[in-house]
């Protein structure tokens, strides 16, 4: 997946997280935690891509 697509996915997932927190009223709901962890992994992936590009 290209960096632009990953960034778009990140933004979509962040919006989903916001809605999910609003829906559940909790930051520790298992669904919220799971989505948050997925977002964290995506952020790390994006950072790695950007670091590789910066080195080139």
ABEGO torsion letter per residue (X at the ends): XBAAAAAAAAAAAAAAAAAAAAAAGBAABAAAAAAAAAAAAAAAAAAAAAAAAAAX
